[in-house]
Amino acid sequence: MSEEVLRVRVPKGNEVLGILERRLGGNHMLVKCLDGKERVCRVPGRLKRKLWLREGNVVLVEPWQLQGDKKGDVIWKYNPAEVEWLKKKGFLKEIEDEI
């Protein structure tokens, strides 16, 4: 029973894909982003109850205006079917071996 992927959110503007490396506690986590940077990210208050994250999840990160190379917000979590679609379309080429 495979899920059919109809619409997948792709990065727009300054958004970047990443993999959750480690939870740091207190709503913060370390995310390895596809642009080669590691960011300490948080889940914004409006999404706290909706996003449940674990190590290894593929997420969409929006870097902050200030300290954008070090900090950001997690705004989307991809399910396994969406991750496969992203791999097929070439969005996750740099980190395919880690997923």
C-alpha positions as CSV (number, residue, x, y, z in Angstrom):
1,M,0.0,0.0,0.0
2,S,2.1,2.9,-1.2
3,E,1.0,6.5,-0.9
4,E,0.5,8.4,-4.0
5,V,2.2,11.8,-4.1
6,L,0.1,14.5,-5.7
7,R,1.8,17.7,-4.6
8,V,5.2,18.1,-2.8
9,R,6.3,21.4,-1.3
10,V,9.7,22.4,-2.9
11,P,12.0,25.1,-1.6
12,K,11.1,28.6,-2.7
13,G,13.1,31.8,-2.3
14,N,15.7,31.4,0.4
15,E,14.3,28.1,1.8
16,V,16.6,25.1,1.9
17,L,16.2,21.3,2.5
18,G,18.0,19.6,5.3
19,I,18.2,16.5,7.5
20,L,17.6,16.7,11.3
21,E,20.9,15.5,12.8
22,R,20.2,15.9,16.6
23,R,17.6,17.2,19.0
24,L,19.1,19.8,21.4
25,G,16.2,20.1,23.7
26,G,14.0,23.1,24.4
27,N,12.5,23.0,20.9
28,H,15.9,23.4,19.2
29,M,17.6,21.0,16.9
30,L,20.7,20.7,14.7
31,V,19.9,20.5,11.0
32,K,22.4,19.7,8.3
33,C,21.3,21.7,5.3
34,L,21.9,21.1,1.6
35,D,23.8,24.3,1.2
36,G,26.6,22.8,3.3
37,K,25.8,24.6,6.5
38,E,24.7,23.3,9.9
39,R,22.0,25.4,11.5
40,V,20.4,25.4,15.0
41,C,16.8,25.4,14.1
42,R,13.5,25.7,16.0
43,V,9.9,25.0,15.3
44,P,7.9,28.3,15.3
45,G,5.1,28.5,17.8
46,R,2.3,28.2,15.2
47,L,3.6,24.8,14.2
48,K,4.7,23.4,17.5
49,R,1.7,21.1,17.9
50,K,1.7,20.0,14.3
51,L,5.4,19.1,13.7
52,W,6.7,16.1,15.6
53,L,10.3,15.6,14.5
54,R,12.9,12.8,15.0
55,E,16.5,12.4,13.9
56,G,16.8,11.6,10.2
57,N,13.7,13.5,9.2
58,V,14.0,15.5,6.0
59,V,12.8,19.0,6.6
60,L,12.4,22.4,4.9
61,V,14.3,25.2,6.7
62,E,13.8,28.9,6.4
63,P,17.1,30.7,7.5
64,W,16.7,33.7,9.7
65,Q,17.3,37.3,8.3
66,L,20.0,37.8,10.9
67,Q,22.5,34.9,11.6
68,G,21.0,33.0,8.6
69,D,24.1,30.9,8.3
70,K,23.7,29.6,11.8
71,K,20.0,29.7,12.7
72,G,16.7,29.0,11.1
73,D,13.1,27.8,11.4
74,V,11.8,24.3,10.5
75,I,8.6,25.0,8.5
76,W,7.9,21.6,6.9
77,K,8.5,17.9,7.4
78,Y,8.4,15.5,4.5
79,N,6.8,12.1,4.8
80,P,8.6,9.0,3.3
81,A,6.7,9.1,0.0
82,E,7.6,12.8,-0.5
83,V,11.3,12.0,0.3
84,E,11.3,9.4,-2.4
85,W,9.7,11.9,-4.9
86,L,12.4,14.5,-4.0
87,K,15.2,11.9,-4.6
88,K,13.7,10.9,-8.0
89,K,13.5,14.6,-9.0
90,G,17.1,15.3,-7.9
91,F,16.5,17.6,-5.0
92,L,18.4,15.3,-2.5
93,K,21.4,14.3,-4.6
94,E,24.0,15.6,-2.2
95,I,22.7,13.7,0.8
96,E,21.1,10.5,-0.6
97,D,23.5,8.2,1.2
98,E,22.6,9.6,4.6
99,I,18.8,9.1,4.2
